[in-house]
């Protein structure tokens, strides 16, 4: 009898990291892949990105609608409640032996909460990390405490998961999953990318990906205004925007980007580039500007610079290619100018990515296939005080 492994995904970025784990499960005759799509994947506003999953040859077994039309704190909390109801039903229908989740978003918190009371073991990817500017940080650690197998991207993160009371022999250091995409996808060259996104790249090009900082109040619009004011100074640079996530304050940021693009001929915005086009953009631009985790975890593998704005990613491991700055137009503009400087470009030529050099997906699938599941539900707290 094959082991049924259910992968749950709610966003384009998360699916991009899970893609090769899903492929490995699908290709293994001793495993049965189940897929639940939820959150932004099912929203026309965010590009109906569940279609990307299907285009890659996967069958989606269930869809859990949970997003409301509001990105206020009340709206997000109601979405979490809707998700919990929906996941309770679909997990009861699919009856997986194990669910696989990644990261720290509110959609995944709802899914894992439903699995907890249904007594279904959970494998959690990319735990132990810190993002002190967002409530994702608390969600990530909460998911860790509801999970049974842990796959982490760095030794520092492994130690943090153990510090949370997880058994060391259930915490596996595999490296960053996003690097597998870089290694395994055939990225578009400059001409192919220009045709795909219908944009002619210039002598200077930047990729912009900026999201709300969810633990700060009333800052989404203000911080986006500062970023756009800084970018307006770079008239000789092509600016490629990816739209913000469905987080608190995300929709006002989307409108601001749309207005900026309408007024600047050197700017273009995309609801969803998908992993192939996104990574191809990284490969062909001069650097990435914003506050996305990809700027820290994947971009260094391209030996490209990242301008990391504000506190959203504060606490994550960083390569030397990351330039941290305040969310003010002066600080952002200064960081972009530093990115283009000769001294900084010399740093990039001898860069090492702290998240490894690939192979994480295969390691994850092998453990999912062979690790004993019997008796996992009753966890024993690993107490460092008793060492």
N, C-alpha and C positions, 0 to 999 in steps of 0.2 A: 504494500500500500504506500503510495507516494505521500510525502509531507506537503501539506497545503500551506503556502506562504503568501500572505496577503500584504501587498504594498499599498500604502495610502499616500496620496499626493494632492496638494492643494494649490501649488503655484508653479509657474513656468520654471523659475530658478531651481526649486526643490526637485522637480522632475528631471532637470538637466543633470543634477548630481546623482539621482537614483537610476538613471537610464541603464547603465551597464550592469548594475546589480540586478535589475529586472530582466535584462537580456540573459544574464547568467542563470537565473532561476528558470526562465522559460526554456533554455536550451538543455537543461539537465533532466534526463529521463526519470530521475528519482525524486523530482520536485514538481509541484503543480503551482503555477503562478496565478494569483488572484489580484485584481487591481480595483481599487476604489478611488475615483476622482471626485474632488470636492472644491469648495472655495472659489478662487479666481479662475480655475480651469473652466468653470461652467458659466462664467459671466460674459455676455456680449461686450460689456464695457471694458473688460480686460482681455478681449481677443479670443474668447472661446478656445483656450489653449489645450483643452482635452483633445482637440483634433490633432495636435502635434503628436500626442501619445499614440493615437490610432494610425497616423501616417508612418510612424516608426515600426508598425507591424504588431502592436499590442492590442489585445482585446480588453476593454474596460468592462468589468463584471457588474459594478454598481456605481451610481452617481448619487452623491449626497448634497442636495441643495441646502445652503446654509447662509449665504451672504444676504444681508438686507440692503436697502438702497441708502442706508445711512452709514457714515464712517465716524460718527460721534462715539464717545465712550459707551453710551447706552446702546447704540446700534451694534457695536462690536460685541458687547456682552450678550445681547439678544441672539446674535449670530452664533455665538458659542453654545447657547442653549438649544437652538435649532439643530446645530451639529450633533450635540449629544443625543438628541432624540433620533436623528437620522442614522447615526452610527450604531445605536442600540439595535435598530431593526436590521440593518444590512449585515452586521456581524453575526446576528442570530441566524440569518438566512445562509450566509456563506460558510459559517463554522470553520474558520481557519485554524490550523495548528499553531500558527505564530503570525503576528503582524509585524511589519517593518515600517518604521517611521524615521524621518530625518528632521533634526533641528529643533525649532523653537517657536513656531507660529501658533496662533490661537486655534486654527482649524485642527492642528495635530493634537493639541491639548484635549479638545473635545473627543477626538477619536480614541486617544489612549485612556481617557477617563471611562469611556464606554467599555473598552477592553478590560480594564481593571475589574469592574464589577461583573463582567462576563467570564472572568477567570481565564482569559486568553493571554499567553505569554507575549511579551513585547520586546523586539530588538530595536534599539535606539542608536541612530547614527549621528555623529558630530556632537556628542554630549561633552560636558566638561568645559566648554568654551565660555568666554565672558563677553557680554555686550552691555556695559553698565549704563548706557544711555537709553535703553529700551526695555519695556516690560518683557520682551522676549527672554531676557536673562533669567527672570524668575520662572517663566514658563519652561525654559530648557531644563532647569534643575528639577522642577516638578515632574517633568516627563522622565528624567533619570530615575527618580524615586518610584515611579510606577512601572519601570522597565526591568527586564531580566537579563538581557544581553546588551552589551555596550561596545560600540565601535568608535574609536576616537582617532583624531588626526595628528596628535602629538603627545609626547610623554608627559608634558605639563598637564594636558587635559586628562590623561589617564590617571594621574595622581589626584586630580581634583574630583573625578568620579569616585575613586576609592575613598577620598576624604568625606564624600557624601554618604558613606556607609555601604557602598557596593562591594561585593566579594571580588578580590583581585583576579581570580580565575574566570570571572565573567566579564572582564574589561579587556578589550583587545585593541592594541595599537596597530592601525592599518594604514594611516596616512590620509591625506585629503582626497575625497572622491572626485572633486572637480578636475583634478589633474588627469584622470583617466579619459575624460572628454578630449582634452588637449592632445593626448597621445593617440587616441583611437579614431577621432573624427578626421576626415580629409577636409581641412579648412579651405575656404574660398580664397583664391588669390585676389589681388587688387581689382582687376577687371571684372572677375566673377562677382565680387562683392558689390561693386558699383552697379552692376546690372541687377543684382538681387534686391538692393535697397533703393534703386532708382535715384542715385546720388553720385555726383562726380566728386571724388576726394580732392583736396587741395594740397599745397605744399605743407600745410600744418592742419592736423586733425585731432580732435578730442572726443572721447566717448563720455557722456554725462549720465550718471545713474544716481539719483538722490531721492531718499525716502524719508518719511516722517520720523522724528525722534520721539518715541511714544511715551517716555517718562517725563517729558517736558511739556508744560501747558502753553498753549497759544503761541507756539513757535514755528509751526509748519509753514505758514505764509510768510512770516518774517524772515526765516532762514532761506526759503526759496527766493525771496526778493533780493536778499544779499547776494546769493549765488548768481542770479540772472544779471544783477547789476555788474558783478565782476566779469561775467562772460561777455557782456556787451562791449567791454573794452578790447576784446580780441577779434576785431573785424576781419583780420586776415586769416582766421582759423575756421575750418568747417566744424560745426558742433552737432554731434549726433546724440539725441536724447532718447533714453528708454524711460517709459512712464513709471511713476511711483506705484507701490503696492497698495492693496486695499487695507490700509491701516488708518488709525485715527488721523484725520486731516489730509488724507491722500488726495481727495477729490479737488480740493482747492488748489493743491500743488499742480495737479494735472491741468486745470484751467489756466494757471499762470504760465505753464510751459507752452500751451497752445497759443496763448496771446503773444508770448515772446517769439515763437517760431513765425507767427503771422507777420511780425514786424521786422524780422531779420532774415535776409535772404541766405545767409551763411549757416542757418540752423534748420534742422529737420528732426521731427519726433516720431517715434514708433511705439505703438501700443505693446507689441511683443516681437522682439527680433527672433526668438528661439535660440537654442544653444549654438547651432551651427553659425548663424549670422552674427550672434553676439560675440562668440570667440573669434570669428573671422574679423570682426571690427577691432577687437583688442589687438589682433595680430597686425593690423594695417594702420592703426592710429598711433599717435605719439604718446598717449597716456590716457588714463581713466580718471575722471573727476567725480566726486560724490561721497557717499557713505555706505556703499554696498559691501557686503562681506567678500564678494568676488574680487574687489580691488586688493584685498589682503591675501586671499587664499589661492586665486588662480592667476591673476595678472603678473605676479613675479615670475611665473614660469615662462612668460614671453619676454622676460628682461625688459619690461616696460614700467614706467613710473606710475604711481597712484597718488593723487591728491585726496587725502582722507579728511573730510570736513566734519568738525564737531565731535560729539561724544557717542554717537550711535554705535561705533565699533570699539569704544574704549575698553581695553582689557584683552583684546585678541593678540595673539602672536603676530609680529610684523617683520617683514623683510626690510632691508635697507632701502628698497625702492619706494617705500611709503613715506610721503611727506604729510605730516599732520598739520592742520591749521584750524583756526577759529572760524565759526560761521559768520564772518563779516567780509564785506566786499574787498577791503584792503588786504586782509589776511589771505583770502582765496586767490586774489590776483597775484600776490607775492609768491604764493606756493606754485601757481602755474608758471610764473616766470622762472622760478627755481627749477622746475621740471625740465625746462628747455635749456638750462645753463650747461656749459661744457663740463664743469666739475661734477654735476649730478649725472650727466650722461656717462661719464667714466665709471661711476659706481655700478651702473647697470650692466656693464660688460662682464663683471665677475660676480654675478648675483646667484645666491642659493635660496630656494624656496623652503621655508621652515615646515611646509606641509608635505614634503617628500617629492618623489619623482614618479608616482604612478603605481598601479597594481593593487589599489585598495579594493576595488570591486570584486576581483577574484578571491581575495582573502575573505571578504565578507560572505560571499556565496558558499565557500567551502565550510565555513563555521556554521552558517545557517543550515547546511545540509547534514552535518555530522554531529553537532552538539546535542547531547541528550536534553530532552525537554521535560522528562518525567521529574516531578518534584520541584519544578522551578517556581511555581506560584507562591509557595511559602518561603519568603526571603528571610534570611538572617542578617541582621545589621552587622557590618564589619566595623568594629569599634577600635579605632586607633589608640584609644586610652589603654587597651588591654595588650598592646604589643610589647 
